[in-house]
Amino acid sequence: CLIHFYKRYTKVIDCLNTMAARSVMPSGSHEEEHSSDTETPMPIRNTKKRPDYGDRMEFREGTESPPNSRRGDKTEGDVYRQLSKNLIGGEGAQLSHEVSAPYEFPQLPIEQIETKLLSVQKESKDVTVPAREPSLGVHDIEDDIDLAEFVPNYQRVNISGEDNTGVPVDDLQSAAKLLIQALNIRHKYMKLSHQDFPSYIDRYLSTISGKPMTPVEIMEKATLEDIRAVHAGRNHPIHPPKSNRDPWECEFIPDNGYVVKCVEGLYHVYENEEKAKEGKNIDYEVPDLETFVTDMQMLCALIADGPLKSFCYRRLSYLSSKFQLHLLLNELKELAAQKAVPHRDFYNVRKVDTHIHAASCMNQKHLLRFIKKALKTDGPQVACKAGDKEMTLKNVFESMNLTAYDLTVDMLDVHADRNTFHRFDKFNAKYNPIGESRLREVFMKTDNYVGGKYFAKLIKEVIVDLEESKYQNLELRLSIYGRNPKEWDKLAEWAMNNNVYSDNVRWLIQVPRLYDIYRANNCVENFQQILCNLFQPLFEVTKDPSSHPALHRFLQYVIGFDSVDDESKPENPMFDVDVPTPDEWTDSENPPYSYYLYYMFANITVLNHFREERGLNTFVFRPHCGEAGPVQHLVSAFMMCESISHGLLLRKVPVLQYLYYLCQIGIAMSPLSNNSLFLNYNRSPLPDYLARGLNISVSTDDPLQFHFTKEPLMEEYSIAAQVWKLSSCDMCELARNSVITSGFSHHVKQHWLGPNYTREGVAGNDMTRTNVPDIRVAYRYETLMAEVSNIFNAVINEVAESAQQ
């Protein structure tokens, strides 16, 4: 920016010096007009369109000079005097008689000079065609669109020249081809499973394949204060309207007569019994095992490609450095933009805890207080059964020689400490208060002798605190183990009977990868039984909701599936097409992580097709991934999952990290959890991911084990802000990411983020709701589009060159 200004400034000074030399002659002298020493006036350059400058400026004339504003019979001296006055204010009269050295810099800040230059250019009528701005992300913009509404003015950092990637053209083209192959694979799996895929990648892939591109529609932004939007009916209050209806009321569609069967671990849907006997299932497109193995092997080879690793590492390093430059140039502007927004700040923007387990959603002091209260009020009531004998709550504590007075936080021993580092077994034991699994069963289970009564009360107390905070929301994980097909009905009845519902809460179903334990205890005979217990009730309730009425009502608020367990368990991460199918997997060994994910993904895909056809809500796949273990876990998640939790191992795989960036795959990070289990806090890659522009959000994981305060999510944000010196803009960006990644409905997100939140770039940001400056959103979007363009243009140019040859 300094070089750019310096060139323009020195040209103005040179012209002023020329005029100063002329001013020695008496003004109005007729001899001046006929003097042979008179300098020939500068020729007027032809106006031509300039490339995009990336801000609100219109096209400039010439190369570096300001717009030529000579009009009528003004002399050249008058024009330059007026220009200098506009550019540098009242000092122009003094400067016109001074001789400046070429190395001198102006006394006024660059921002003031730029502001004045903008006002001069707005007055110029020479240029009538607006420039295409990268913040919009569209190819053709109508003239009646107000670009100032979509394109913020800030200092942009751009690399000039055609070859701006820093690698030879051959390496760029080779890397681009491999990356596009990977993007095509993810595109295929996401579209088949009805999960989200970014529209900008979709458009570029359509261009490569020759398909017509979907035009991007530009509308006026709707904000809280936009009166025009209110009249047009497009304005939304920040809070979704409260509904007085029973949350468990819903429509029951009739049975459609379809037949459902599980064949080799994958569910098939048939129109009737005859088609089922003939084996003619409805063709819901699902990648078969052979296709999955082939794609997985290709991606594993791709992430090990040396030149591609170097290319992706260089691009990620460039993104980090570019963000640091952006902060140096624009941090104060971002802060000023936030200060200009009334009422909104970090405390009252929407935040979603995108990764939290229901069994540990309370802090240890809350659990202690709840247990003491239950012991005092419900002591004589039956709480569990030991063998054939019923035990009251008081009997349970007497068997441990404890009273309510004896209980302390230290005695509960549910908080993670240095002994849990790299010891997932010890961490799991922390779920047992006082080391007693019986207390866990009584207070932290949905299916127990008292119907999960205490667990429901505990969660409802957390929900009350949540609703008081007003702007925090949770996506709680509840477990379905796959040992029994009745687990779903029991879970749904627990939620309904205890009315465990809140507008601030949505549910994910976590499936622990515990086949080896079930097989050792003869709970199941093969892996397919777990899949049947997990998915059979879901297909039945989709076919006929009245067959599982409570489950049908409960599924309204279930947004997806999670796969959980210790990723560091030893396994063979790669397998081939000869691997046994689930009905033949009778070995006591646990299947690999990718095997679990594929069969869950394949059945979720069939289920989503079926539910979409029936007009019901669909599910996403958001597993724990990349916390530990082999990097192949992240490969399979890249193919099949909409977003993931943790993602720590991406720091070791630059190719995958770059792909996750290009696709903006959501990553719910929990640095306090990682600090106690796998990675010290100061080594967390969260600040690096944020600087590079990955779609990350902050989550708590297990407040019972890792947090101390009543608001664990705010505790997570505050510690991250202190350790990594995050700005208010950074934290609001993380909060906005969490809402976008979350599974709350489109209607709710329109209230929280703005009616146009799905649009790309600045057009989708409403700062009056998100408190994220348009400058930050524009920077993220323009940088992302530049990276995507570099990759796809390399392939397009190669195709064009080969066609010419």
Disulfide bonds with the S-S distance in Angstrom:
none
